[in-house]
């Protein structure tokens, strides 16, 4: 006796195999793409750090971030995408650290100013 296969089961079975196979094939053929988004993110992080006055409060971290960002851009230019991605990621970390240090130092200074103002007000209140 001949078995009859349902047409409904065949397409589902084919999809279960075909979709991963196509995905693997496309991924394998695509290779490594330029990490333009990673470089852009690092550049934005450096700009935020500079806006937070990190050049004044965290100059070493700013310099390191800028150097690594420059290396990332150079690596993209010569199509060394993995190196570019690595440098851009490190540049972003350095830039975020610079921003955090700058914001922390500015907050510390602001706290000192508030304390001095409070001390002055207390002295004036006691003198009157």
N, C-alpha and C positions, 0 to 999 in steps of 0.2 A: 504494500500500500504506500502511496506517495504522500509525504507530509506537505501540508500547505503552510507556507510561512506568511504571516501577516505583514502587509506593507508598512504598518505602523511601527513594528519593532525594528525593521531595517534602518529607516532614517535615524531613529534614536541611537542605535548602535553606531552608525556611521558618524553621527555628530559627536558622540563620546570619544571617538578615536580621531576624527578629522580636526576638531578644534584644537586639541593640544598639539597635534602634529604640525598644523599650520603655524601655531604660535611659536613652537620651537624652531621651525624653519625660518620664520621671519626674524626672530631674535638672533639666531645664529648668523644670518646674512647681514643684519643691520650693523654689526660691529659696535665699536665704542663711539658714541656721539660726543661732539664738543660740549663741555660742561658750562655752557654759556649762562645758564640759570645760577649755577654755583658761583661763578665769577661775579655775576651781577649782585647776588646776595652779599658776597664779601665786600663789594664796592659800596653797597648801601650801608653795611655795618660800619665801614670806615668813615663814611660821610656822617653818620650819626655820632660816631665818636668825636670827630672833628667839631661837630656842632655843639657837643658837650664840653668843649675846650680841653679835649684830651691831649692835644699837642702841648698844652701848658702843664697839665697835671700827670700825664702818663706818656712822656715823649718816647721812651724806649718801646713801649707796646705799639705806639702809632708807627714808629719807624719800622718795626718788625712786620706789622700788618701791611704797610705800604710795599715793603720789599717783596713779601710773599705774593701780594696781589700782582705786582709787576712780573714776577716769575710765572705766575699762573697765566697771565695774558701772553707772555712770550711763548709758553708751552702750547697754548691754544694755536698761536700763529704757526708753529712748526708741527702741529698736529700730534703733539704728545699729550693726549687727552687725560690719561690717568694721572700723569704728573701735574697737569693743570688743575684737575679736580682736587688733588691732595693739597697743593699749594693754596688754592682758593679756600678750601675748608680751614686750613691753618690760619690764613689771613683773617677769615671771619672770626675765629676764636680770639686771635690777638686783638682785633678791633673791638670785640665785645668786652674783653677784659679792660682795654683802654677806656672805653666808655664807662664801665662800672667804676673804675678807679677815679675817673674825673668826677662822676656824679657823687661818689662817696666823699671825695675831698671837698667839693663845693658844699655839700651838706654839712660836713664838719665845720667848715669855715662859717657857714651861716649860723650854726649852733653857737659858735664862739661869739659871734656878733650879737646874737640874742642875749646871751649871758652877760656880755658887757653892758648892753642897754639896760637889762634888768638891774645890774649892780648900780649903774648910774642913777636909775630911777629910785632905788632904795635909799641911796645916799642923799639924794635931793629931798626925798620924803622925810627922812630923819632930821635933816637940817632945818626944815620949816616948822 
